[in-house]
Amino acid sequence: MPKVLIIHDDRRYVSDLEEAFPDDHEIHRCHDTDLESCFQREEYDTVLLQVRSEKDLARLKRIRQNYAHIPVIVLGTADDTGLIVRSVKEGAFDYLTQPFNPAEVQISISRAMESRHLRDEIDYLRREQDIIYDFNRIIANSPVMKQTISTLKKFSRTDSTILMTGETGTGKSFLAGAIHFNSPRNRHPFIKINCTNIPENLLESELFGHEKGSFTGANKTRIGRLEQGKNGTVFLDEIGEMPLPLQSKLLRFLEEKAFERVGGNKTIHSDVRVIAATNRILEDQVHEGKFREDLYYRINVLRINLPPIRERKECIEDLTDYLINRISRNLKKRVKGFSGEVLSLFQNYSWPGNIRQMANVIERAIILEEEDVIQKENIILPELLLVYPPEEKQPITEAASTSIADNEKDLILKALEKSLWIQKDAAKLLGISPRSLNYRIKVLGITHPRWRKHKSAD
């Protein structure tokens, strides 16, 4: 129940005010002489403070200095207009004057509560952000990952352009965020742009902005992401997908920290640190004429390759614990961990999609699992591959090939059963396209009466 503190000397005044309060609020009263002890006894969500003199203004200042997170609503009369204005300048959230309108009192209290909750949420997210992006808290149990984090710590202290390479799902976006939030630019924006998710004709406007009327549909001037990120960091994910004409404009920006909006001729300067990432081999793209050589050298100042999961298996157990905890909390389920069989399966799987794939597999398992420990039957690996530990790797014999096909068929059948034999839903569970699933169903000879009935009806 929200707690409201009223600081006022006139009991009749306070009684009139209390009658206008919502029923679900807990009301406390306090006198000026007992102010400090009141705040020490309880944690209040909102304070209503009488202001009618310089002494009351001093009291407001003291509350704002010591309890800045608590919104203060000033109470006065129509004759106290000057003091009320000064109170607002001193940080009062709102003011109320007699005679009280119950609706206005309730609206003011409601807005103050919303402000308090929003502030608390922002403070929580900031603390969470500090924890999440703390280099010392990043899971790095393997030698190769420890070396990677050590290198990123050094990179974060500079302003040079960074090129991050590595397979899809290795955590490039997350680690770019860690670099930013551990850099001198951490109080300024961190902006992410995925060059593959934005159509080619809109990517230039997304990066550099556009002027009103510069093209069909440009009904107003738009500020681009490089301008929005001034003094901060811009993360360009999948830079290898950027069209060649746009690469030259990006090169100029990196060299001069200047650009023009689409359709504009005014030069705009923006001090932005760029972190680029790709899962492609840029050297091959340069050789094939798909990526500018001069841009490649310009972004390849500080380079780091993020190792795939199969090269840092020492991290898998801690990674799964973290993902289970985070995903369970988001889904409001109480799942504690894996069975030993599942952990062994995770340790021996190659994870071609890396952390992103692992998170998807765990999320599906948590949704399907009805107990507090994830069992093997709820683990569906999208690529349907059997992976052997290094010492057991052998050429695939005919018998082994048959075993793989049987395992694949079994996994597909489980997905179909959980999806009530709706192929589209089963494909989503498996993490593959409906077309790929349909092809595998035909190859493996999987049938179901419902499908036959549907085909005969056609």
Secondary structure, DSSP 8 states (H G I E B T S, - for coil): --EEEEE-S-HHHHHHHHHTS-TT-EEEEE-GGGHHHHHHH---SEEEEE--SHHHHHHHHHHHHH-TTS-EEEEE-GGGHHHHHHHHHTT--EEEESS--HHHHHHHHHHHHHHHHHHHHHHHHHHHHHHHT-GGGS---SHHHHHHHHHHHHHHTS-S-EEEE--TTSSHHHHHHHHHHTSTTTTS-EEEEETTTS-HHHHHHHHHEE-TTSSTT--S-EE-HHHHTTTSEEEEETGGGS-HHHHHHHHHHHHHSEEE-BT---EEE---EEEEEESS-HHHHHHTTSS-HHHHHHH-SEEEE---GGG-GGGHHHHHHHHHHHHHHHHT----EE-HHHHHHHHHS--TTHHHHHHHHHHHHHHH--SSEE-GGG---TT------GGG-----HHHHHHHHHHHHHHHHHHHHHTTT-HHHHHHHHTS-HHHHHHHHHHHT---HHHHHHHHH-
